[in-house]
């Protein structure tokens, strides 16, 4: 599933690492980075398909505007990967087509 990604991390001070699972595959992320950044740096994707045509999509704006980074994160569908910080043991699945909205727990 991994590919040679054009998304590269800049050299930085050593950061703590966080281990997450993406589509059942373990990857190492930097503490404090977003799920979308970790997935792109690992060369994984596309991260979702569109509901109408099943066209492949991947994170784009990385600031929460375009919604191209929707993934299922820890069982929560329609999560914006660019706005979600990685955490140890996080489970990430790529989103295929439309997802049913979760019912409110009221």
C-alpha positions as CSV (number, residue, x, y, z in Angstrom):
1,X,0.0,0.0,0.0
2,X,2.9,2.4,0.6
3,X,4.2,4.5,-2.3
4,X,7.0,7.0,-2.8
5,X,5.3,10.0,-1.5
6,X,6.2,13.6,-2.6
7,X,5.2,14.7,1.0
8,X,8.5,14.9,2.9
9,X,9.1,16.0,6.5
10,X,11.5,18.8,7.1
11,X,14.5,18.2,9.2
12,X,13.6,19.2,12.7
13,X,14.6,18.6,16.3
14,X,14.1,14.9,17.2
15,X,10.5,14.5,18.3
16,X,8.9,11.8,20.4
17,X,7.4,9.0,18.3
18,X,3.8,7.7,18.3
19,X,2.8,4.3,16.9
20,X,-0.5,4.3,15.0
21,X,-2.2,1.7,12.9
22,X,-3.4,2.6,9.4
23,X,-5.5,0.1,7.5
24,X,-4.0,-2.6,9.9
25,X,-0.4,-1.6,9.1
26,X,1.7,-0.1,11.9
27,X,3.4,3.2,11.2
28,X,5.5,5.6,13.2
29,X,4.4,9.2,13.5
30,X,5.9,12.2,15.2
31,X,4.2,13.3,18.3
32,X,2.2,16.4,17.7
33,X,1.6,15.9,14.0
34,X,-1.8,15.3,12.3
35,X,-3.1,12.0,11.1
36,X,-3.1,13.3,7.6
37,X,0.6,14.3,7.8
38,X,1.6,10.9,9.2
39,X,-0.3,9.1,6.5
40,X,1.2,11.2,3.7
41,X,4.8,10.9,5.2
42,X,4.3,7.1,5.3
43,X,3.4,7.2,1.6
44,X,-0.1,5.7,2.2
45,X,-3.2,6.6,0.3
46,X,-5.5,7.6,-1.3
47,X,-7.3,8.1,2.0
48,X,-10.9,8.1,0.8
49,X,-13.1,7.7,-2.3
50,X,-15.9,10.0,-3.3
51,X,-19.5,8.9,-2.7
52,X,-20.7,9.5,-6.3
53,X,-17.9,8.3,-8.6
54,X,-15.6,6.4,-6.2
55,X,-12.8,8.7,-7.3
56,X,-9.7,8.5,-5.1
57,X,-8.9,11.5,-2.9
58,X,-6.2,12.4,-0.5
59,X,-5.4,15.2,2.0
60,X,-5.0,18.5,0.2
61,X,-5.2,21.8,2.1
62,X,-4.0,20.5,5.5
63,X,-5.9,23.2,7.4
64,X,-9.5,21.9,7.7
65,X,-11.1,23.7,4.7
66,X,-11.4,21.2,1.9
67,X,-12.5,18.0,3.7
68,X,-10.5,15.8,1.3
69,X,-8.8,14.2,4.3
70,X,-11.9,12.4,5.7
71,X,-11.0,9.1,7.4
72,X,-12.3,6.8,10.0
73,X,-10.3,7.5,13.2
74,X,-10.7,5.3,16.2
75,X,-14.1,4.2,14.9
76,X,-15.4,7.7,14.1
77,X,-16.2,8.1,10.4
78,X,-15.9,11.5,8.6
79,X,-13.0,12.6,10.8
80,X,-10.8,15.3,9.4
81,X,-7.3,13.7,9.4
82,X,-5.6,17.1,9.1
83,X,-7.3,18.4,12.2
84,X,-6.7,15.3,14.4
85,X,-3.5,14.9,16.3
86,X,-2.0,11.4,16.4
87,X,-2.1,9.5,19.6
88,X,-0.5,6.2,20.7
89,X,-2.3,3.1,19.3
90,X,-4.7,5.2,17.2
91,X,-6.6,3.1,14.6
92,X,-7.1,4.7,11.2
93,X,-9.1,3.4,8.3
94,X,-9.5,4.9,4.9
95,X,-13.1,6.0,4.0
96,X,-14.7,4.4,1.0
97,X,-17.7,6.4,-0.3
98,X,-20.4,7.9,1.9
99,X,-20.7,7.2,5.6
100,X,-23.8,7.2,7.6
101,X,-23.9,10.0,10.2
102,X,-23.6,8.9,13.8
103,X,-26.7,9.3,15.9
104,X,-26.5,11.7,18.8
105,X,-26.1,10.1,22.2
106,X,-28.7,12.3,23.9
